[in-house]
């Protein structure tokens, strides 16, 4: 875990309003603004103006002004940043006056550093205009938002004379993002609770703390991928002189038992980490019942109510079902596969997502008969040239693809472990119908956000009707000022564990540590762990063409032959590398793609280079490590536009 941020710099001599101390009870702090809490000023006292000469600030002075602003906000019940001539500011001040509420008002047009204050407020709230209203440390917003809050009753809720909450922060969801945020908030001295409850799958599968990644995602997937790679290594080993006469077979039970044991240790580690940081963990389902209050229901149906100043939604997603006869009764998803107590046998994988192809890949690598049913295209949203090459490499391993078909019914022919199922499927391009017999049907057609039964509508959190995801601003704040969200529930953000971890940690630091860093969702690398791994970072070729226009791009590419494949006699024109460069920006690399062994390890380093502004010339100037797969990117010469042959004929 990251260490707590350094303490803020000491107040400068020019400081004219002070930051309250950190001695007050943590359960009495609330709001979406960072900084320390302290006792409110006497009613009616106006905020003292900042020191002159800070209109244009940078560096330490700018951070000092920000710190003092946060202290002002945290130390007063109501703060209004206003301008004397602004009619909207006047309306807001009249509203609070009519409610009999004394306010602390800072007129930005009457202080020398008003421009600097407004700039700092813009960074804190993402709002550039006045009035900017804070009530009990919650940023309510401008004039319209303040009146809307008044009409909805939220403003009255925030104006409670002595709002004392059970917790500074309640995180709903015990996955990677939620745990990251909770633990960082606790390190910063806040009172934190995590509510986490896994609703069992239709097959009855449930798991412990840690979310999808630890229990039914990245971790078991990568370990089963490794099991399959070891099978391929056994085949290759004979060419390298290894001799063995004993028949080699794979034990599904041994593999799953070992993997589940490891997952159990990770889950226990998460619980221990929460305990060490004094985070309260409750294995219950969280649901909002009113503003700042949630109901927690455990597996026995017992209910408890908890309140908090701030909330983070980190409930993630669960696999989607087809909605056809027999799917919930007889099919499994990735929720069930990794702890399946028996070998799945001949398997139909429905879907073309990365989850579908990864599962199909390691099942085939373990020696099972695998068929993938594809409705439209492979790996939608990824580079389609790379997606086609992934599919082709899987076909070489014996995976069968049924393209342009969708299941319409699943029937059970025989009970058993695994039993026998008949799948009826219909063409997406005509009236053709086909049938197939399988031992297991694995659905991997997408995932739905877990936002429907959280009571979000009771407090006014906006949720996309189309996707079920939660729109947020660039600080992960929802439409309700004290509610935030991280991870896979976010609208339009990468659905990756490291992204959620980073976003959660930085969110806690902004909320409780006085920090300003935001999660950077640009150029996030990812890998599809198919038998031949596909790693990428930045734009796909299609998206780059849309954004920059094809004539402004240079696409360098090549096939390559890993040295490890040569003696083993594996195909010399399967692995592929390409970069997409923007001609108008010094041939800056805006897309990186590699299909080959250990693509994840290769991609991680190049992703860091892309963050630093990697160009084609910098790649050319880099000396490669020989013999490795990654070195191919230091010797790329052929562009697609040239039409030259890229096939490999030797080492």
Buried (B, 14 or more C-beta within 10 A) or exposed (E): EEEEBEEBEEBEEBBBBEBBEEEBEBBBBBBBBBBBBBEBBEEEEEBBBBBEEBBEBEEEBBBBBBBBBBBBBBBBBBBBBBBEEBEBBBBBBEBBEEEEBBBBBBBBBEBBBBBBBBBBBEBBBEBEBBBBBBBBBBBBBBBEBBBBBBEBEBBEBBBEEEBEBBBBBBBBBBBBBBBBBBBBBBBBBBBBBBBBBBEEBBBEBBBBBBBBBBBBBBBBBBBBBBBBBEBBEEEBEEEEEEEEEEEEEBEBEEBBEEBBEBBBEBBEEBBEBBEEBEBBBBBBBBBBEBBBBBBBBEEEEEEEEBBBBBBBBBBBBBBBBBEBBBBBEBBBBBBBBBBBEBBBBBBBBBBBBBBBBBBBBBBBBBBBBBBBBBBEBBBEEBBBBBBEBBBBBBEEBEBBBBBBBBBBBBBEEEEEEBBBBBBBBBBEEEEEEEEBEBBBBBBBBBBBBBBEEBBBEEBBBBBEEEBBBBBBEEBBBBBBBBBBBBBBBBBEBBBBBBBBBBBBBBBBBBBBBBBBEBBEBEBBBBBBBBBBBBBBBBBBBBBBBEEBEEEBBBBBBBBBBBEBBBEBEBEBEBBBBBBBBBBEEEBBBBBBBBBBBBBBBBBEEBBEBBEEEBBBEBBEEBEEEEEBBBBBBBBBEBBBEEEEEBEBEEE
